[in-house]
Amino acid sequence: MSSQNIIIIILFVALGTYFLRISGLLLSNRLKKYKYVDSILESIPSTLLIALIVPPVVKEGVVGILASLVVIMVMMKTKNIFLSMSIGVFIIYLSKNSLLF
Amino acid sequence: MKNNMKNGFLSNLPISLSVFSYGAILGITCNTKSIDYLELMLMNIFIFAGSSQFVIADMISSSFGIATIIGTAVLINLRYFLIGTTLNTLFFNRTLKEKLLIMHFVTDESWAITMKNREKDIDVYFLLGGGLCIFSSWLLGTSIGYFSGQFILDPQKYGLDFAFYAVFIAILTTMYKSKNDFYTFLITAIIAISLDYLLNNPVYILISAVLGSLLSLLFVKKKESNE
């Protein structure tokens, strides 16, 4: 692809993304007029994260699910995001280098 | 304001290590797919949304048309609309200028860290500080990946691509508050897996989140009627 086309892609995706970032915030006041919207918005952070990560993790197969469970357990015990993440990555590392099973 | 920004920056430091890691993966990808360094930096500065940048880098080397690439990348970022709607109270009484500036630096990571701390005494500058922390590690990670790609070779072999998911799983764990959440989480997960399979299109992220949150209302209502 020519670099001119790449620049066009970057420009439009940048505009679109910025528009989405801004419009969500600016429209939220209007959305709040509807009943139960508050309650829905309250749960959006967690449902959004689930929708974003569960399908790709499941696609990783058994080891992806296993690593995720370990991350959850370490997180509940230690409340340390970095430690939990590192252990999760380490399990995937072991598996990809056939050191796990 | 200064303190809030500093706190936001520091709270995002642990997570920025994972941002750095998959930034490096993107840098390597761009290098192998003939995207030059300037173009990578333009993406970083003006799009600043990791997953869509990955999609662009991937699709550019295939035979997709420009419009398809733009459409897919913007679709992935639809979630920023939802993210924006959750920040309403944090931006309460702020000027339009502050909104227009700070929103550009909102990422999945800094937003999630902000949501995790929302009951504490924080303001929008906590969000901005976090965004700037992620922004710097993203620029650094993609740059190092771009110029040292030949030394790292296959980052996926080291499981670094899993860092992205692991971070969000950890954050999600802190968002789990009650048994109602269990049902909401489970239903959303099932919807997401099915829609991803059926639609094979990133718009599933948005639909699943909205459907999952709508269904969570059922539990809220049930709780209300029990009280």
Interface residues (C-beta under 8 A of the other chain):
Chain A: M1 S3 N5 I6 I7 I8 I9 I10 L11 F12 V13 A14 G16 T17 Y18 L20 R21 I22 S23 G24 L25 L26 L27 S28 N29 L31 K32 Y36 S39 I40 L41 S43 I44 P45 S46 T47 L48 L49 I50 A51 L52 I53 V54 P55 P56 V57 V58 E60 G64 A67 S68 V71 I72 M75 M76 K79 N80 I81 F82 S84 M85 G88 V89 F90 I91 I92 Y93 S95 K96 N97
Chain B: P14 I15 L17 S18 I35 D36 E39 L42 M43 F46 I47 F48 A49 S52 I56 I60 S61 I66 I69 I70 A73 V74 N77 L78 R79 Y80 F81 L82 I83 G84 T85 T86 L87 N88 F91 K99 L100 M103 H104 V106 D108 W111 A112 M115 Q156 K157 Y158 G159 L160 F162 A163 F164 Y165 A166 V167 F168 I169 A170 I171 L172 T173 T174 M175 Y176 D181 T184 F185 T188 A189 I191 A192 I193 D196 Y197 Y204 I205 L206 S208 A209 V210 G212 S213 L214 S216 L217 V220
